[in-house]
Amino acid sequence: MEQAKSSITKREIGLLLGVIVGAVVWLLPLQGISPEGQKCLALSLMTVVFWAFQITQPGYTSALYLALLVVLGVAGPNVVFKSWTGTTMWLVVGAYLIAIAVKTSGLGERIAYHYLLRFVSGYKSIIIGIFMLTFVLSILIPHPWPRALLIMSVMAVIVQTSNIPKEDGMKIGFTVFAASVPVSLIFLTGDAVINPLAVEASGGEMGFTSWLINMGPPALIASILTCLLILVLFKPTKEVECNKDEIKQKLDAMGPMTAIEKRTLFWIVIAIVLWMTETLHGIHIGWITLAIPMLMSMPVIGKVLTPKDWSAVPMQTLAFLTAAIAIGVVGGVTGMNAWIADTLLPSTAPSNLFLLAGVITLIVIAIHIVLGSVIAVMGVAVPAIIAFTAPMGIDPLVPTLIAYMAIAGHYVLPFHHLNVLVGAAEDTSGYTQKESIRLGVPLIAVMFITTVGVMVPWFSITGLL
């Protein structure tokens, strides 16, 4: 009962604080910003406060923000809902449907069991195996949550059958969701919700192959460093010997590959091939990702997805993404982004690219710790950083991807990253803020190593810089 009262109080405080922040910014005599830009700033900050305090389901807050932008004349519907006229939102829809197809068909579970039987024996191999499974399945399941939950269900079998102590089982559970953070950044479809959002925020375009070339190696290094940190910080209380008998029994119980698994695998292979050859056929990854699950629903050639599978596409997430993108788009049109850059950031960007990457990383991590939401920080910080670095003449993708790596690859508390928050429940993995903080603090150093020490020289090699 006390927890319920505390939660309600927090939501009410957030509602009041958000309205006050919005009203104050709306009425302040700000200089150098258009009336529409000031309205956009007021509504955006109000919404970010609402998101941070979780006053209601984020989809409702987001939809309110979108409606107010139009109703109050800040921008027209064509600008506010611009994200729906391109590929970004449709890619997300397709990604959710592909993810549910791989999960419900049993294909993902079969692959996980085969991997565990062949490569996993003790605690160290379990931790490394979680990262490897996350990597493999990130090609097949283009969303981190169903991917992590699937891996968690498989790891639960190992924990239960091998008599692993509860404390060590919690460490394994935490690793499942911690691994989903950096590994999801290796492929563009590793997180088909927010990875394309980063590209959208830059105003540029990146296909599957281009993302893999430029972001793959830095994200891979971040994943390896994260794995090493977990092995150092979360040692087992006793040696673990995996009991593979029950895993083998579960795999045997699945029998040979079913027809639905084979059809799912067929269409996934087609999708991967088309994703990787985008530069040859010219079809955007978003349309490919949307078309493949539609074909999975067709008679004869599909019969994988059914009408009820549409429920796997959460409307609230789509509203949230639309609002997050709208902050940057409307902010650019109204001049809000440029005003934020001129007001909050140094007058000139450092000419030294390593120093620039360090400044960007420091700024976005600080904002992320305060605001908590990856998408909210992307919407507020990235447009301002692009405006800040514009005089340097570098590709906007460079500061965007550096900022995105620092934001999407980092967290301290579970609410800082939805991938980690999803697993922070007693009935999911059982870990708490304690484990998140223990890894999240040194993870700040990993982000600086990745952005400054890896991304800047790597972008020079790939030609992005």
C-alpha positions in Angstrom: 0.0 0.0 0.0 2.9 2.4 0.9 4.5 1.7 -2.5 1.2 2.5 -4.3 0.9 5.8 -2.4 4.5 6.6 -3.2 4.0 5.9 -6.9 0.8 8.0 -7.1 2.6 10.9 -5.3 5.5 10.7 -7.8 3.2 10.8 -10.7 1.2 13.8 -9.3 4.5 15.6 -8.6 5.6 14.9 -12.2 2.4 16.2 -13.7 2.5 19.4 -11.7 6.2 19.9 -12.3 5.8 19.3 -16.1 3.0 21.8 -16.3 5.0 24.4 -14.3 8.1 23.9 -16.5 6.1 24.2 -19.7 4.2 27.3 -18.5 7.4 29.1 -17.3 9.2 28.4 -20.5 6.1 29.4 -22.5 5.9 32.8 -20.7 9.6 33.7 -20.3 10.9 36.6 -22.4 13.4 34.5 -24.2 15.6 36.3 -26.8 16.7 35.0 -30.1 14.0 32.3 -30.6 10.8 32.5 -32.6 7.4 32.2 -30.9 6.9 28.8 -32.5 10.3 27.7 -31.3 9.5 28.9 -27.7 6.2 27.0 -27.8 8.0 23.9 -29.1 10.6 24.2 -26.3 7.9 24.6 -23.6 5.8 21.6 -24.8 8.9 19.5 -25.4 10.3 20.1 -21.9 6.9 19.5 -20.3 6.7 16.1 -22.2 10.3 15.1 -21.2 9.4 15.8 -17.5 6.2 13.7 -18.0 8.4 10.9 -19.4 11.0 11.1 -16.7 8.4 10.9 -13.9 6.4 8.3 -15.7 3.1 10.1 -14.9 1.2 7.8 -17.3 2.0 5.2 -19.9 4.5 7.0 -22.3 2.2 6.5 -25.3 -0.5 8.7 -23.8 2.0 11.4 -22.9 3.4 11.2 -26.4 0.1 11.4 -28.1 -0.9 14.5 -26.0 2.4 16.2 -27.1 1.7 15.5 -30.8 -1.8 16.8 -30.5 -0.8 20.0 -28.7 1.9 20.7 -31.4 -0.9 20.8 -34.0 -3.7 22.3 -32.0 -1.5 25.2 -30.7 -0.2 26.0 -34.1 3.4 25.1 -33.4 3.7 23.1 -36.7 1.4 21.4 -39.2 0.5 17.7 -39.2 2.8 17.2 -42.2 5.7 18.2 -40.0 4.6 16.7 -36.7 3.9 13.3 -38.3 6.7 13.4 -40.8 8.1 10.2 -39.4 5.2 8.3 -40.9 5.8 9.5 -44.4 9.2 7.8 -44.6 10.4 4.3 -43.7 11.2 4.7 -40.0 7.9 3.8 -38.4 7.1 1.1 -41.0 10.4 -0.5 -40.3 9.5 -0.7 -36.6 6.1 -2.3 -37.5 7.8 -4.9 -39.6 10.5 -5.6 -37.0 7.9 -6.4 -34.3 6.2 -8.8 -36.6 9.4 -10.5 -37.6 10.4 -10.8 -33.9 7.1 -12.5 -33.0 7.4 -14.9 -35.9 10.8 -16.1 -34.9 9.7 -16.5 -31.3 6.3 -18.2 -31.7 7.5 -20.5 -34.5 10.1 -22.0 -32.1 13.0 -21.2 -34.4 14.8 -18.9 -31.9 14.4 -21.4 -29.1 15.8 -24.2 -31.2 18.9 -22.1 -32.2 19.5 -21.2 -28.5 19.3 -24.9 -27.3 21.7 -26.0 -30.0 24.2 -23.3 -29.1 24.1 -24.1 -25.4 24.6 -27.8 -25.9 27.6 -27.2 -28.1 29.4 -24.3 -26.4 28.3 -23.8 -22.8 29.8 -25.7 -19.9 30.6 -23.4 -16.9 29.8 -19.9 -15.6 32.3 -18.1 -17.8 31.0 -19.8 -20.9 27.4 -19.0 -19.9 28.3 -15.3 -19.7 30.1 -15.3 -23.0 27.4 -17.5 -24.5 24.8 -15.0 -23.6 26.6 -12.3 -25.6 27.2 -14.7 -28.5 23.5 -15.8 -28.5 22.4 -12.2 -28.4 24.6 -11.4 -31.4 23.3 -14.4 -33.4 19.7 -13.8 -32.6 20.0 -10.0 -33.3 20.2 -11.0 -37.0 17.0 -13.0 -36.7 15.0 -11.0 -34.2 15.1 -7.3 -34.9 14.1 -6.2 -31.4 16.0 -6.5 -28.1 13.1 -7.2 -25.8 11.7 -10.4 -27.3 15.3 -11.5 -28.0 16.3 -11.0 -24.4 13.2 -12.6 -23.0 13.7 -15.6 -25.2 17.3 -16.0 -24.1 16.3 -15.5 -20.5 13.8 -18.4 -20.7 16.5 -20.6 -22.0 19.0 -19.5 -19.3 16.3 -20.2 -16.7 16.5 -23.9 -17.7 20.3 -23.9 -17.1 19.9 -22.2 -13.7 17.2 -24.6 -12.5 18.7 -27.8 -13.8 22.3 -27.1 -12.8 21.4 -26.1 -9.2 23.0 -22.7 -9.6 22.6 -20.5 -6.5 20.0 -17.8 -6.6 22.7 -15.0 -6.4 24.6 -16.4 -9.4 21.3 -17.0 -11.3 20.5 -13.3 -10.8 24.0 -12.4 -12.2 23.2 -14.5 -15.3 19.8 -12.9 -15.6 21.3 -9.4 -15.4 23.9 -10.4 -18.1 21.1 -11.3 -20.5 19.6 -7.8 -20.4 22.9 -6.0 -20.1 24.3 -7.8 -23.2 21.3 -6.6 -25.2 22.4 -3.0 -24.8 25.7 -2.9 -26.7 25.1 -5.9 -29.0 21.9 -4.3 -30.3 24.0 -1.6 -31.8 26.1 -3.8 -34.1 23.4 -4.3 -36.7 21.0 -1.6 -37.9 18.2 -4.2 -37.3 19.7 -5.2 -33.9 17.2 -2.7 -32.4 14.9 -1.7 -35.2 13.2 0.8 -33.0 15.9 3.2 -32.0 18.8 2.5 -34.4 16.9 3.9 -37.4 15.8 6.7 -35.1 19.5 7.8 -34.8 19.8 7.9 -38.6 16.6 9.8 -38.9 17.8 12.4 -36.3 20.9 13.1 -38.3 18.9 13.9 -41.4 21.0 11.4 -43.4 20.6 7.9 -44.6 22.3 4.6 -43.7 21.5 1.2 -45.0 22.2 -2.2 -43.3 25.7 -2.5 -44.8 26.7 1.1 -44.2 25.6 0.9 -40.5 27.5 -2.4 -40.1 30.7 -0.9 -41.5 30.6 2.2 -39.5 28.9 1.2 -36.2 29.5 -2.5 -36.2 33.2 -2.5 -35.0 32.8 0.2 -32.3 29.6 -1.6 -31.0 31.4 -4.9 -31.1 34.3 -3.5 -29.0 31.8 -2.0 -26.6 30.2 -5.4 -26.3 33.5 -7.1 -25.6 34.4 -4.6 -23.0 31.0 -4.9 -21.3 31.4 -8.7 -21.3 34.8 -8.4 -19.7 33.4 -6.0 -17.1 30.7 -8.5 -16.2 33.2 -11.3 -15.8 35.3 -9.2 -13.5 32.5 -7.6 -11.4 30.1 -10.5 -11.2 32.0 -13.6 -10.2 30.1 -16.8 -9.2 29.9 -17.8 -5.6 30.8 -21.3 -6.6 31.9 -23.2 -9.7 29.1 -24.0 -12.1 28.7 -27.3 -13.9 25.9 -27.1 -16.5 23.5 -30.0 -16.6 22.8 -30.4 -20.3 20.5 -33.4 -20.0 17.3 -31.4 -19.6 18.3 -29.0 -22.3 18.8 -32.0 -24.6 15.4 -33.3 -23.5 13.7 -30.0 -24.3 15.4 -30.0 -27.7 14.4 -33.6 -28.4 10.9 -32.8 -27.4 10.7 -30.1 -30.1 11.4 -32.9 -32.6 12.7 -32.1 -36.1 12.2 -28.6 -37.6 8.5 -28.0 -38.2 7.1 -26.6 -41.4 6.4 -23.3 -39.8 10.0 -23.0 -38.6 11.3 -23.8 -42.0 9.1 -21.2 -43.6 10.2 -18.6 -41.0 13.8 -19.4 -41.6 13.3 -19.1 -45.4 11.8 -15.6 -45.1 14.4 -14.5 -42.5 17.2 -15.6 -44.9 15.5 -13.6 -47.7 15.3 -10.6 -45.4 19.0 -10.8 -44.4 20.1 -11.1 -48.0 18.0 -8.1 -49.1 19.2 -6.1 -46.1 22.9 -6.8 -46.9 22.5 -6.0 -50.7 20.5 -2.8 -50.3 23.2 -0.9 -52.3 22.7 -3.2 -55.2 18.9 -3.3 -55.5 18.1 0.1 -54.0 15.2 -1.0 -51.9 15.3 0.8 -48.5 15.7 -1.5 -45.5 12.4 -0.2 -44.1 10.3 -1.4 -47.0 12.1 -4.8 -46.9 11.4 -5.1 -43.2 7.7 -4.3 -43.7 7.2 -6.5 -46.7 8.8 -9.7 -45.4 6.3 -10.2 -42.5 3.4 -9.4 -44.8 4.6 -12.2 -47.1 4.9 -14.4 -44.0 1.1 -14.1 -43.5 0.2 -15.2 -47.1 -1.3 -18.6 -47.8 0.9 -21.3 -49.4 4.2 -19.2 -49.2 3.8 -17.9 -45.6 1.3 -19.3 -43.1 3.6 -18.0 -40.3 1.8 -14.9 -39.0 -1.9 -14.8 -38.1 -4.3 -11.9 -37.5 -3.7 -12.0 -33.8 0.0 -11.4 -34.3 -0.8 -7.7 -35.1 -1.2 -7.3 -31.3 2.6 -7.7 -31.0 2.9 -4.2 -32.6 2.4 -1.8 -29.6 0.6 1.3 -30.5 2.0 3.1 -27.4 5.6 2.5 -28.7 4.7 3.9 -32.1 3.2 7.0 -30.5 6.3 7.3 -28.3 8.7 7.1 -31.3 6.6 9.6 -33.3 6.8 12.1 -30.5 10.5 11.6 -30.0 11.2 12.2 -33.7 8.8 15.1 -33.7 10.9 16.9 -31.0 13.8 17.0 -33.4 11.9 17.7 -36.6 9.6 20.4 -35.2 12.6 21.8 -33.2 14.5 22.2 -36.4 11.7 23.8 -38.4 10.9 26.3 -35.6 14.5 27.2 -34.7 14.4 25.6 -31.3 17.3 23.3 -32.0 19.6 26.1 -33.1 18.6 28.2 -30.1 19.4 25.4 -27.6 22.8 24.9 -29.3 23.6 28.6 -29.1 22.4 28.9 -25.5 23.7 25.8 -23.8 26.7 24.7 -25.8 30.1 26.4 -26.2 30.2 29.2 -28.8 32.5 27.0 -31.0 33.0 23.3 -31.3 36.6 22.0 -30.6 38.5 21.6 -33.8 40.2 18.5 -32.4 37.9 15.6 -33.3 39.0 13.5 -30.3 38.2 16.4 -27.9 34.9 17.0 -29.8 33.9 13.3 -29.3 34.8 13.6 -25.6 32.7 16.8 -25.2 29.7 15.2 -27.0 30.0 12.1 -24.9 30.2 14.0 -21.6 27.2 16.2 -22.5 24.9 13.5 -23.6 25.7 11.1 -20.7 25.0 14.0 -18.3 21.7 14.7 -19.9 20.9 11.0 -20.1 21.5 10.5 -16.3 19.0 13.4 -15.6 16.3 12.6 -18.2 16.6 8.8 -18.1 15.1 8.0 -21.5 17.3 7.2 -24.5 14.7 8.4 -27.0 14.0 11.6 -25.0 17.7 12.5 -24.9 18.0 11.7 -28.6 15.1 14.1 -29.3 16.5 17.0 -27.2 20.3 16.6 -27.4 21.1 15.3 -30.9 19.5 18.2 -32.9 21.3 20.7 -30.8 24.6 18.9 -31.2 24.2 18.8 -35.0 23.6 22.5 -35.0 26.6 22.9 -32.7 29.0 21.0 -35.0 27.5 22.4 -38.3 30.2 25.1 -38.8 32.8 22.3 -38.8 31.5 21.0 -42.1 31.5 17.4 -41.0 28.8 14.9 -41.9 25.9 15.2 -39.4 26.1 11.4 -39.1 29.4 11.7 -37.2 28.2 13.7 -34.1 24.9 11.9 -34.2 26.4 8.4 -34.1 28.9 9.4 -31.4 26.1 10.9 -29.3 23.9 7.8 -30.0 26.6 5.4 -28.9 27.1 7.2 -25.6 23.3 7.4 -25.0 22.2 4.0 -26.2 25.2 2.1 -24.8 25.0 3.5 -21.3 22.9 3.4 -18.2 23.3 3.6 -14.4 19.9 2.8 -13.1 17.5 0.4 -14.9 15.1 3.2 -16.0 18.0 4.8 -18.0 17.6 2.0 -20.6 14.4 0.1 -21.4 16.4 -3.0 -22.3 17.6 -3.1 -18.7 14.3 -2.0 -17.2 12.4 -4.8 -18.9 14.5 -7.4 -17.0 14.4 -5.7 -13.6 11.5 -7.7 -12.2 11.3 -10.5 -9.7 9.5 -12.8 -12.2 11.9 -12.0 -15.0 15.5 -12.1 -13.7 15.4 -10.7 -10.2 18.2 -8.2 -10.4 17.9 -4.8 -8.8 19.4 -1.3 -9.0 22.4 -2.6 -7.2 23.6 -4.7 -10.1 22.7 -2.0 -12.6 24.8 0.7 -10.7 27.7 -1.7 -10.2 28.1 -2.2 -14.0 26.8 1.3 -15.1 29.4 3.4 -13.3 32.5 1.8 -15.0 30.4 1.6 -18.2 30.9 5.4 -18.4 34.6 4.7 -19.1 33.7 2.1 -21.7 31.6 4.7 -23.5 34.5 7.2 -23.6 36.9 4.5 -24.8 34.4 3.6 -27.6 33.5 7.1 -28.7 36.8 8.8 -28.4 39.3 6.0 -28.8 37.5 3.8 -31.4 34.8 5.8 -33.3 36.9 8.8 -34.3 39.8 6.8 -35.8 37.4 4.2 -37.2 35.3 6.9 -39.0 38.5 8.3 -40.5 39.2 4.8 -41.9 35.6 4.3 -43.3 35.5 7.7 -44.8 32.7 9.1 -42.7 35.2 11.7 -41.4 
